[in-house]
Amino acid sequence: MRHTKMSTPRSRSGRTTPLRESDSRLSESERIEGAGSWDAIEWTKVDPVSRSVPHGLQQFLIEAEQVIVEGYGVVLVNTDEAGTLFVTNFRLLFLSDGSRSIIGLGTIPLATIEKFSKIATKLPSVPKQVDKTPSQRLLQVIGKDMRIIVFGFRPRTKQRRAVYDALLRCARPSRLWDLYAFASGPSSFSNTNPKVRLLNEYFRLLGLGSYHASSKTIEDGLFTLSNEWWRISSVNSNYAMSPTYPFALLVPNSISDVEIQQACTFRARYRLPVISWCHPGTGAVLARSSQPLVGLMMNMRSNADEKLVGALWTKLAGIKERRRKLYIADARPRKNALANGAMGGGSESSANYSQSEIVFFGIDNIHAMRESLARLRDYVDTHGATSSDGMSSFLRHGGWTWGGGNLSSMSASVSTLGDSGWLIHVQSVLAGSAWIAARVAMESATVLVHCSDGWDRTTQLVSLASLLLDPYYRTIKGFQALVEKDWLAFGHPFSDRLGIPTVSGNDSLPGELTKQASTGSIPSSPMRQSSSSQSPSSHAQNNCSPIFLQWVDCVSQLLRMYPFAFEFSSVFLVDLVDCVLSCRFGNFFCNSEKERQQAGVYDACGCLWMYLADLRASDGRSHVHYNHFYEPLKFEGPLLPPAAALAPTLWPQFHLRWSCPSEAQAGEIEAHCRNMAKKISELQKAKDLAEAKARETTAIAESLTTELRNEKLGSNSARDWARRAKREASAIKRAIQSLGCKVHFSEEGDCIVGIESNSQTEIPQKSLFSVSEMQSSGLLQNNEKLDNAVSVADDDDSSDDPISRVCESLCPLRARDGGCRWPDAGCAQFGSQFVGLKANFDAFDRLSIYDSYFESK
C-alpha cells in the first residue's frame, strides 16, 4: 500500500498485513523474550526504553506522520499478542513481535478514540509461589468505531505512563490547526471548491443541468438562476443572515429576499424554511428548517414565515385552484417539543398554516443516541470473539448467545441487544424517512421537516428521504452531492458531534475525557470498564453523538433491503465512516460552511472524496466500493419500503468487524460474489487471450500450409521440367551417337561433341549445349546431373540415312506421320547440315577427271 493510502493496511476482517521481509526485521534487542502470549511474558524483567524506531515501520507511516512515543513488550489483551505500541501524531499503531505485521485491531487513529483510561488489576496467585505476583498495567482505549482495546504493559517500566501522557496531549488537541490533517496538507488529494458542487446540484434540481458553475460564477454573483417555481437566492452569500446555512438558498419564486430576511427571525438560529429537494416535473417539495419561536404560550406568529411556508405549496400542475397538501414533520417526541416552549421554541399550529397537518416522529435526542451506541458497543464486546477482557466468550468457542441466533441477524423485533436500543432508534429514523418519501412521491405533497435546531434529526430525515426519492443520490457521485448538500452545506455541527476543536478553540473538554484514577473501583470483569459511564455533568458538557454514523447505518439497512438499487457497496460506507472519524481529511471539520471557509480548511487539508476516488481508480469498476449487484434500470423511480420491511439488523461490516470478524465476514455475500466475479473475469480474460493465440496460430498454420502447397506445386513443376529436359538430353545424345560422334559431358555440365574421320582429320569439337545454359533457360530447375562423360564410336552397321534412322527409331519426339515435333532441335539442324554435306559429297564423287569445269574460249 502506498503512503497516501488510509492508515493501517488491513483487510475487512481485521487480519493483519505482513511487513515486507527486507524492511520488517527488528533487531534482537527490540524483541521481547517469549513474546506471543500473556503468560509467556516475564513481567519482572525491566529494561529501560531507549530504542529508536525500527526501520521496518517507516513503510507504514503515511505522509507527515511522526512517532512520538513507543512502548516495547506490550500485549494486546484482546488477542493475546505481544508487540510494540507506537503513538504517532495521527494514530496508535501496534506492531506484532511474532508475525512482524501491523495488527489492525490495535491500530486506531487518535481522533477515532472516544476515551481512554488506566486500569490496574492483580493476576491470580499461583499456589506455592513465594513472591507476590505483580499487577497488570493496563490501558483501555474505547473507539467511536465500536472498538474496545486493552493494552497490557510490563510493570515498573513507565511505558504506560508515557503512552497515556502522549494520548492526553495528542488525542484531543486544543486547537483545530493541531489536527493531523493540517500537518499532512492537501498532498495529492487537493480539494475543489464545494460551493461550485453545491450550485451544480441546485442547477440539477431546477432542471438546468446544462449550466455549470465556477469560482468566477460565485465571485460575480451570477448563480441566481430559476425555473417556473423556484429560484436560487444569494441573500445569505456572506452568511450575515444565517451563519449555519449555505451561501446559496433554494426558495420559492414568489418570495423576495426582503421577505426571506423577515422570515428567518421567527426560526431558531435563523434557520428558516428552505427547499432541500424538489421534483422538476411535479413541483413536489421537501423542505427543512428549525423549530418556530412560538413562545412560552405557543401563540406567537409570523406573517413572513407563514407566507414563505405557504409559497412552498405550489399549485398542482394542470389542476386549477387546487393546492397540494402540506405536512409539517416534527422529528421530536411531542413532549420534547412542548418542553422546548420554555425556551421559546415549540411546534407549529395547523390552524396557522392552511391545508397543513402536523406529524411527530418521536426520535430521541443526541444524548440518547450516544448512550445507546455505548451500550451496544459493550454488548458486542462482551459476546465477541476478541473481547477486551481477554476472556473466552461463547462465540470464541463457536457457541451462540441466543440459542441458535447470531449477532448479525438479530433484529429489533427479536432482541434489543442488551437493552441498547440502537436498532429501535435506527428503525425510527427509517420509518420517518419512508413516510416522508411516500407523501412526496405518492401525493406530490410538500413536506417541511424540522426538529429543535434543524441540523441533527432534520438532516437525517431529509437526506434519507431524498435518497429514497431520487435515484441519482444512490450513485457514488450523487451520494457525495447529497452529503455535501444536506450535511455539510446546511451546517451539521461535525466538530461538536465528533468532539474535535472548532475555529474558536476547545476550552472545555468533554467530561468523559477527564483523567481517571489508575486505581479504583473496577467493574465485574477485571479488565473491562464500561464505555457508557458518564460523569455527573456529561450531558451539559458533552455534545458528542454518533448522528452521522447512525444515518450511514440507516443507508446500510436500505442497501440490505434493496441490494440492486445502489451503485455503492457497504464497504464504501465503512470507508467513508472511517475517514470521517479519523479526521485525516478536512471535509468534515468545523460546524458550518462559514467556519470551514474562515479556517481555510479546503486549501490547507486533503479531500476525503479525492482519496476515496483514488482508491477506486486502482481497480476500476471491480473495486470493492462498487455494488456488484447494481441494476439502475430496474430502480429508476423512488424506493418506498413497506413498514414490515423496516426491521433493521446490526450492520455486520461495521458493528462486528472488531469484536467478531467471522460474523462480519459471514454476511458479506456481496464480497463472495465479487470475488467469484473477479475470478470469472480473470478466467474470461485468460480464455480470450488463449482464443486470440489460437486464432493467431491457426492463421500462421494456414499461411504455412499455403506456402507449402505453393512450394509443392513449384517442386512438381520443376520435376516435370527436369524430367522433360532429361528426355530431350537423352534423345539428343542418342541422335548424336547414332551419327558416329563422340559425346562428352564435362563436370561443369557442358556437352562436347567430337566427330571421328578415317582421314585422321581433326574436326573441331563444338559444345552443342551446356547444363548451365539449360538451367538459365528453365529446362533444368532441379539441377539434376546428366549422365557422366560418354564416348561413342562410329557404328559400322549404320544405315545410309542415319538421321532418318535416328529420327524414326530413336527420337522420342518423332511424330507418327513422319514429322518432327521439335523443329528447332539440335539434331534437326545438324541433320540438315549433314544432308547438305552428303549431297555435295555425292556430287563430287560423280565427277570424272575428264570432265572440265572450265571450257576454253
Number of C-alpha atoms within 10 A of each C-alpha: 12 11 15 15 15 18 22 24 19 19 10 17 18 19 16 20 17 16 18 12 9 8 14 18 16 15 9 8 8 18 17 19 14 15 21 21 15 19 10 12 18 14 18 12 11 11 11 10 13 7 11 8 15 13 13 18 20 15 14 18 20 17 14 16 17 15 17 16 19 24 22 23 27 28 28 29 25 23 22 17 23 30 27 20 25 22 26 22 23 28 26 22 27 28 25 25 25 15 17 21 22 25 25 22 24 26 20 25 24 26 24 23 23 23 23 25 19 20 24 18 16 12 12 10 12 10 6 6 8 8 8 11 14 16 15 18 23 24 24 22 22 25 22 22 24 22 26 31 27 26 25 21 24 25 17 15 19 15 22 22 15 16 19 20 13 17 23 16 11 21 26 23 19 19 15 22 17 14 24 26 23 19 17 18 22 19 14 12 19 18 22 15 11 18 20 18 18 21 26 21 22 25 23 15 18 24 16 16 12 8 12 15 17 15 13 11 14 18 9 8 12 12 24 16 16 19 15 10 17 23 22 21 23 19 18 18 16 13 16 12 19 20 20 23 25 23 24 22 22 24 24 24 16 14 17 13 14 10 15 22 18 16 22 23 19 24 22 19 21 22 27 27 27 21 22 25 25 24 17 17 9 16 24 24 24 26 24 28 27 27 28 31 24 22 17 16 11 18 11 13 16 18 13 19 23 15 16 23 22 18 17 30 24 20 18 17 12 8 8 8 8 12 18 20 20 25 22 24 23 28 28 22 16 16 11 17 21 16 13 18 18 13 12 17 25 28 26 22 16 14 9 13 18 15 14 20 16 16 16 17 19 18 23 16 18 19 16 15 21 21 20 20 24 22 21 24 25 25 16 23 26 21 19 25 26 26 28 27 21 19 16 15 19 14 21 15 9 8 12 15 13 10 7 7 11 13 23 18 16 18 18 20 11 11 15 15 18 12 13 20 20 25 28 20 21 23 22 21 27 26 22 24 23 23 19 27 29 21 18 26 19 10 12 20 26 28 27 26 26 28 28 25 19 26 23 24 25 27 28 24 27 26 23 26 27 25 24 26 25 19 20 20 21 23 20 18 14 17 19 14 20 24 16 20 23 24 22 27 22 26 25 26 22 26 20 18 20 25 21 23 25 22 16 12 13 18 9 10 16 21 17 21 18 13 13 12 11 14 10 10 10 14 10 9 13 15 22 21 23 17 22 16 12 14 14 10 11 15 14 10 14 22 17 21 23 22 22 21 20 20 21 20 25 25 20 25 23 22 19 17 15 15 19 17 25 28 24 23 23 27 21 18 19 22 15 16 17 20 23 22 23 23 22 28 30 26 23 25 29 29 23 23 25 21 18 19 12 11 17 12 25 22 17 20 24 25 25 21 19 16 20 18 15 16 17 17 12 10 11 13 12 17 19 20 23 21 25 22 17 18 14 16 9 9 15 13 15 18 20 17 18 11 12 7 11 21 20 26 24 23 23 23 24 22 24 26 22 31 29 25 21 17 23 22 17 13 15 15 10 17 18 13 13 19 15 12 14 14 12 12 13 12 12 12 12 12 12 12 12 12 12 12 12 12 12 12 12 12 12 12 12 12 12 12 12 12 12 12 12 12 12 12 12 13 14 12 14 18 17 16 17 22 17 14 20 18 15 18 17 17 19 22 21 19 26 24 21 21 25 20 22 21 24 20 20 16 12 10 20 18 21 19 21 19 20 16 12 6 6 7 9 11 11 9 12 11 14 12 16 15 22 15 13 17 16 10 10 14 21 23 20 16 15 14 13 17 13 11 15 14 14 20 14 15 12 7 6 12 13 8 13 17 23 15 16 23 22 17 11 17 22 16 16 16 13 8 6 10 12 17 11 13 11 9 13 15 22 17 11 15 21 13 12 16 13 12 12 13 12 11 11 11 10 10 9 8 11 8 6 6 8 9 7 6 6 5 3
